[in-house]
Amino acid sequence: MKRSIGIENGIRELGVDQDAFDEVLSRMAQTAMADRCTPTNPRQPTEEELEHIYRKSY
């Protein structure tokens, strides 16, 4: 369905280079932890879990 409406399947498909992604991965997780919406999640993620989610979405 995503492809039929033009939504990419992951961050890689958006043209983000693997090295550039790896370089900012930790900072993205830290930023997500500091986001004021994160505490309202039913389950508090760790920074490592957020990095894992980002890796899976690459």
N, C-alpha and C positions, 0 to 999 in steps of 0.2 A: 504494500500500500504506500509506504514512504516513497519508494522510487516512482510510483505512478503519479505522485503529486510533486515530485522534485525535491524531496528532502534527502540529504546525504545520509549515508549509513554510519558515519563516524567522523571524528575530527580529522583523520588522515584524508578522507575524501574532500574535505574543505581546502586541502592544499597545504596543511601545516606540516612542516618538515619534522621528522622524528627527533633530530638533535635539538631543534628549537623547542619542541614540546618537552623533552626531558630536562632541558635547561630551566624551564619555568614551572615544572610540575610541583615542586615543593612550595613555591610561592603561591600557586593556585590553591593548593590545599590549605595553606595558612590563611589566605584571603577568605576562603569558604568558611573556615572555623570562626573568623572574626565577623562574618556577615550576621547581622542581627536576626535574620530568619532562621539560622541554624539552631539556636536554642529552642525553637518552637517545634522542631521535629519530634515525633513520638519517641524516637530512639536517638540518643546523642552519638554521632559518629566520632571516631578518633581521626586524627590527621592521616594516619596510615590507611584507614579505611577510605577516606576521601581520595587519597592518591590512587588506591586500587580502583575505585570507581572511574576516575579520570583515565587510568591506563586501559580499562575495559572499553571505555568509550572512544579510545583512539583507534 
